Amino acid sequence: MSDFYRKNYEILHKNENFFWGKRTYELSPIIEKILKFYSCKSLYDFGCGKGHQYSIHKIDKIWNIENLYLYDIGVPEISKKPYANIKFDAVISIDVFEHIEENDIETEIKELIERIIKIGFFVIDTKPALKTLPDGRNAHLTIKPKKWWDEKIKDLNNENKKIIVIYDGIVEDNFETFNLSEKEKEFFKKEYYKYKLSR
C-alpha cells in the first residue's frame, strides 16, 4: 500500500474517536466462540485500528489468546507486518478490506489467507462509509457487492483455508463460509443468530 494511502490514515487516526477498534469489541462475543471452537492460541488482527479493544478492554485475555500480533497502517507503533513466514491459528480483519485501494486488494487478501493455520474471520462492508479521507475520497475505497468479494476470496484461497466472512456488520443475514464442514457451518450459524438476538 502506498505512502499516500498511509498518510491519509495516519491523519484520520489523530482523531481519538476514529478507528479505536469498536467493531471488533462489539463482535467480541461471537469471535470468542469461534476462536475457542478452533482452539486458537495465536491471532493476527490486520487493520486493528488503535487497538483499544486489546490495550483497554483486554479482549485477547477473554479469548485466551497467548500470542497476539496487531497491525494497522495508520498507527506508526503497529504499522509493521509480521515476517512473511509467520502464521497464526486465527487471522481476523474487521471492516478493513473495503478501506484498501482496489489495486492492492488481491495482494493483501492473499497474504492474509496464507497466514491462516486454523480459521480466518473477516467482516466486510459493501456500502459507502460515512467518513471521508483527507484527500476527499470516501473512506471505503473498494465498494463491491458480496458476490465480488466471495469470488475474490475463493480465487485467492489456493490452499482451501477455512474462512468465515460477515458482510455489512451483524444487521443483515449476510455471511459466507469457505471450506467449513457441515458441523462447522451449523456451529457458526447457531452462534451468529444467538449473537444477533442478543443485540
Sequence and secondary structure as in RCSB ss.txt:
>XXXX:A:sequence
MSDFYRKNYEILHKNENFFWGKRTYELSPIIEKILKFYSCKSLYDFGCGKGHQYSIHKIDKIWNIENLYLYDIGV
PEISKKPYANIKFDAVISIDVFEHIEENDIETEIKELIERIIKIGFFVIDTKPALKTLPDGRNAHLTIKPKKWWD
EKIKDLNNENKKIIVIYDGIVEDNFETFNLSEKEKEFFKKEYYKYKLSR
>XXXX:A:secstr
  HHHHHHHHHHHTSTTSSSSHHHHHTHHHHHHHHHHTT  EEEEET TT HHHHTT HHHHTT SEEEEE TT 
GGG     TT  EEEEEEES GGGS HHHHHHHHHHHHHTEEEEEEEEE  S  S B TTSSBS      HHHHH
HHHHHH TT   EEEEESTTTSS EEEES  HHHHHHHHHHHHHHHHH 
